[in-house]
Amino acid sequence: MASSKSLLVSLLFLSFFFLFTTFAAAEPCANHRFDQGKTFASCTDLPSLNFSLHWNYHSPSHTVDIAIRHGGVDKEKPPSTWMAWAINPNSKGMVGSQTLVAFQRDDGTMAAYTSPITSYGTQLQQGNLTFPVNGLSSVVNDNEMIIFATLTLPENTTAVNHLWQEGPLVRNVPGIHRLSGSNVGSMGTLDFLSGKIVLDKTRSSRNKVKIVHGVLCTFGWGFLIPIGALVARPPKEDKKRIYFNVFHYLIGYGCIGLSIANVFLGFNLVHLKVRAWPQLTYIVAILFLVCIVAPILEVVACRKRMKPSKTPMEKENQLV
């Protein structure tokens, strides 16, 4: 019992520590400084895929200078991902989007071009957009890829439907992006003049369902099932108690293993690299707890349980 409590406290402490380091590592867009000396009056951190958008809107010329940042790319070799940001003048979907695409080729040079999307089977071929684009370029700095461009908007238009996306890069050719998770629904409405952003309502409704599902799972799996197991477990004197203990340890350590695997799955979903120090800290701490501390505590607890208790006669002789 003591070992289980110690392990639980350690895991809870580690979870809070990991959450703190993850949020601490996230840099708000307003604090970012561009190496190229460019400055932008407005910015927003997009809610998915680790994207940020910076812009300067020029009302007299109906132009907007933009910088789209995509974090989490591999900085030790040419990133095997492409990034894209698009405006859809007619709808909120993918088809009809006027896209800015960027990636780093195998030889280290950057590719930045425009691509109109006419179907869901697009391979992001290069082509002209329905509005002028000037100064299009891209760079890779540290662990992020950035697109710079100047767009000319239609007159009396400041609000646009915009999309952002990323996907795998195979032999300098953009591949299809994931069809689940954060890659689905990465769109919204942006007003360059006011800075107001409205996310896709379908995505918001899905998020609400996910929150309700998470609360119900937390209450059910974290409270009702453990209480039910405690009520239904056999007494210590019951011969069947040993089977319950075996089942208890198998399920307990199995859940710990699944929790660890789930964390690494989360790293992959949010595109965090295992080389980052918060992830390495998490790995080392988990290995220390599960591989060293937990077995030692279990051995100590088992030895205490197996040690025969003294009879009243032995206690009386010891006192004498």
N, C-alpha and C positions, 0 to 999 in steps of 0.2 A: 504493500500500500504506500509506504514511504517513498519507494523508488518511483512509483507511478506519479505521485504528486510532484516529486522533484523534476521528473521528465516533463510533465505538463507545464510547470512553471517556467522551465527553461525554454520550451517551445513557444510559449506565449511571449516571453521576453524577446526571443529572437524574431518573432513575427512583427512585434512593434518596432524593433530596431530596423528590420528590413524595410518596413513601410516608411519609416522616418528618412532613411537614406535614399529611398527611391524618390520621395517628394522633394527632398533637399537637392537631389541631383537635377531635377527638372528646372530649367531656366526659363523664366517668363520672357516673352518676346520683347517687352519694353527694355529689358536689361541687355539685349544683344547689341554688340558693336561689330559692324562689318569691317573686314580687313581692307576692303577696297576704298574706304573713306566715304562711302555713301551713307546718307542718313534718310530716314523716313519718318514722317510725322505721325503716322497711324500704323497700328499692327494688331494682330489677333492670333492667338494660339488656337488652331483648328482642333476640334474635339477628337480626332482619330488619326491614326497612322503617323503620329509625331510630325505633323506639318505646322508651319507658321507662315502667315502672310503679312508682308509689310508693304505700305503704299504711300504715295504722294499724289493727291488729286489736284489737277490744274483745271479750274473751272472755265477760264476764257478759251482754252484750246480743246476742252473736252478730252484731255489725255490723262492717263494715270501711269505713274512709274511704279512698278511692282518688283518685289523680291519674294520668291517662294522658297522657304527653307524646309528641307526634309532631313530630320535627324535620324541617328541610329544606323548609318551606313558604315561599312567596314573601311577603316582608314589605313590598314596595312597593305592593301592590295586594291586593284581596280574593283569597285563595288559591283556585285553581280545583280544589281537592281536598276530599274529605271523609275523615274518619277515624272509625274504629269500634273498639270493644273489646267483647268478649262473653264470657259464661259459658254453656256448654252443660251443663245438669244431667244429660242422659241419654247423651250420646255425645261423641266427639271431632271430629265433623264440623261442617259449616256449618249444615245443617238442624237446627232445634231450638234454635239459639243465641238467647240473651236479650241483646240488643245495646244498647249506648250509642252514639249517633251524634252527630257534631258537624261543623259547617262554618260558614263565614262567607258570608252572603248578599251579593248584589251591592251592596246599600246600606250594607254595612259592619257590620250587626248580626249577632249570633251566633245560631245555631240549635243547640239541644241537646235531644235527646229520646230516648225508648226505642223499640225496634223489635224485636218477635219475628220471627224468620226461620222461615217455614214451608215454603219451597221454594227451589230454586236460582235461580228467576226473580224473586226479590224485588227491589223497588225501595226497600227500607228505609223502608216506610211506618210512620208513627207508630202505636204501640199499647202496651198494658200488658204488663208482664213477669210471669213466674210468681213473682217475689219482689219485695218492696218496695224502691223506690229513692227516696231523699230528697236534697235539696240538689243536684240535677243542674244543672250550669252548664258553660260553656266560655269560653275566652279565647284570644286570639292575642297572644303576646309575642315581639317580634323575629321570628325565623324558625321559631317552633314554635307548634303548636296544642295546647291542654291541655283535658282533660275532668276535672271534679271531680264526685264523687258519693259518697253513703253507701249501701252495700248491706246488706240484712239477709239473712244466710245461714240455711239450715235448721239446726236444732239438731244438734249433734254432727257438723257438716260444716265442715271448714276447707280441704280440698283440692278444687279445682274444675278442670274442663276449660275453658281460656280460649283465645280467639282474638283476633287483632288484624288490622286490614285498613285499606287506603286505596284510593281510586279517584277518577276524574274527576268534576267537578261541572259540570253543564250547565244553565244558567238556574235555579239554585237547586234542582236535582233531582239526587240522587246517581245516577251511572252505574255500569255494571258495571266491576269491577276487572279488572286483567290476569289472564290465565289461565296465566301462565308466570312463571318467575323467582322472586323472593322473595315474590310474592303467593300462591304455592301452598305450602301447608304451614306457614303462619304460625300455628301452634297448639302447645299443650303443656298440661302439668298443673302447677298452682301450688298450694302449700300456704301459706295466709296465716299460719298459726301458726309453722311452722318456716322458712318462706322457701324451701323446696326447690322446684326447678323441674325438670321432666322434659320434654324436647322430644319432638316426635312422632318415633317410631322410623322411620317411612317416610321422613321428611325426613332423618334421620341416615344411613340407608342410601344415599339418593341423594347425600348429601354425600360419603360414602366413595367411591362410584363416580366422582364428579367429581374427587376428589383423585387417584385412580388414573389417571383419564384425563389429568389435567394433568401428572402425573409422566411418563407414557409419551409424551405429546406433547412435553414439554420435552426428554426424552432423545432422541427420534427426530428432531424438527425442529431441535433445538439442537445435537446432537452427531453423530448418524449421517449425516444428509443433508449437512451441511457437510464432514465428512471424506470422504464419497463423492464430492462435487463436486471436492475438491482432488485426490483420486486419479485421477479420470476426466478432468480437464481436459487439453487438448492442450499440448504443449511450446510455448515462446515462439516457436520457429522454424517451427512448423506454420502453414500458410496459414489453417487453420480456426480459429486462436486468436482472430481478431478477432470471429468469430461467438459464441464462448464469452464474450468480454468484453462484447459487447452484451447477451447473455442475462443475464450476471452483474449488470450495472448495472440492467437493467430489473427483474429479480427483487428485487435489493437495495433499490432505492428504492421499489418497489412494496410490499415488506414494511414499510418505514418508514412509508409512507402508511397502510397498513392498521393498523399499531400505533397511530398517532396517532388514527385513527378509532375504534379499539377502546377507547382511553382515554375518549373522549367518550361512547361507548356505555356504558361503566362508570359515568360520571357520571350518566347518565340512569337506569340500573338502580338505583343507590343513592340517587337523588333528590337529588343535589347540584346546586346552581345554579351556572351558569357565572360568576355575579357574585362568587363567593367568591374571596378573594385567592389561595389555593393553586391554584385552577384558572386564574386569570388569569396567575399566575407560570408555570405549565406552558405556557400558550398562547404567551406572549411568548418563553420560552426555546426552544420548539420552532420558532417562526417564525424566531428568530435563527439557530439551528443549521442548519435545513434550507434557509432562503432566503438566508442570507448566508455562514455559515462553510463549509458543505459545498461550494457552488459555487466559492468562492475556493480551497479546498484542492484541488479537482479540477483547476482551471485551472493552479495551480502545479505539481501533479504531472504534468499533460500536457505543460507546457512543458519540464520537466526531461527527460521521456522523449523529446520531439521534438528536443531540443538535440543536435546531432551531437557524438559523442565525438572527442577529438583523436587523431590518428594518432601512432605512435611518432616520426616525423620532426618533427611539430609540437611534441611534448613536448621533444624534444632541442634544437630551435631556441629554445624558450622558456627552457630552462635556460641556454643560451649567452647 
